[in-house]
Amino acid sequence: MRQTMNGGDWARLIGLSLLWGGSFLFYRMLATELPPLTTVFGRVAIGAAVLFAILAPRATTIRVPRAQWGRFLLLAAMNNVLPFTLFAWGETRVTGGTAAILNAMTPMFAVVVGALVWRLPVTRTKLAGVICGIAGVVVLIGPGALVGQDYLGQAACLLAALSYGFSAHFVRRIANVTPPNIALGQLTASTLMLLPLMVVVDQPWTLPTPTSLGWLALIGLAVPCTALAYLMFFDLVARTGGNNTALVTLLVPVSAELLGAVVLDEPIAWNAVAGMGLIAAGLAAIDGRLLRPPFRPAPARPAPPARDAPAPCRVAPPNAQ
């Protein structure tokens, strides 16, 4: 596992942010169609079914050891059930902008949790980059989003971000399981945990049937934004670790803003441009390559041998006198 990311890793991170940024659009479409727990259950259940269908033709690749199921349940609780539910409840009391700002605290929590719990090193440059990125999210969405909001709603969103910070590192405790199987195991465990909650709280048999647009939004949320996104997410965790992968939450608001402008024709304000610039600066600091000098100093010449050292052996050319 690398602690630094190469160009391919950054491309995957940007692609993942686009998928999860698109989930905001689908949540808007489903807000009037289904209650939160039913939406979340549909998201993980359909996502698990899609992943199983992808892996089923290659039966030898589906392997979730029974000894790991306890850890899968913990991972599902920390990465799906708890944060999804907290955000769903929190966003009934605060705006989506407030939730996005607080969600951007995930990389900061991941750095702190990694340092305190897993003793991972933290450089000053990376910490400064994370802080700059969070400031960029606040500027992008607008600091007014945090003013006058319900404190319990904000606390729920912060707890959800903290849960993500733990899950980004906990996944490393699941050994000898490939990223696709980790994604399948997590979504399956999340489905089993959310099913009784959804039945008790939402009583789905009493709900009206979603419209065709609602079904399309749910499929969009479950397939690209969940099944495919988690394949990318766990592959990135395996490649670069939890701290680096958690940076996606800084890019998700940018993706949501750009997708809103392209799909919904929403205008991009000056603060959004300034916020994107701060986020880009923070990510550049975290990456580190743009801050290095363009020319490396020439390697130092080896020191001459000491006078009392034996002379190096030289092979004389043929016929030399």
Secondary structure, 3 states (H helix, E strand, C coil): CCCCCCHHHHHHHHHHHHHHHHHHHHHHHHCCCCCHHHHHHHHHHHHHHHHHHHHCCCHHHCCCCHHHHHHHHHHHHHHHHHHHHHHHHHCCCCCHHHHHHHHCCHHHHHHHHHHHCCCCCCCHHHHHHHHHHHHHHHHHHCHHHHCCCCHHHHHHHHHHHHHHHHHHHHHHHCCCCCHHHHHHHHHHHHHHHHHHHHHHHHCHHHCCCCCHHHHHHHHHHHHHHHHHHHHHHHHHHHHHCHHHHCCHHHHHHHHHHHHHHHHCCCCCCHHHHHHHHHHHHHHHHHHCHHHCCCCCCCCCCCCCCCCCCCCCCCCCCCCCC
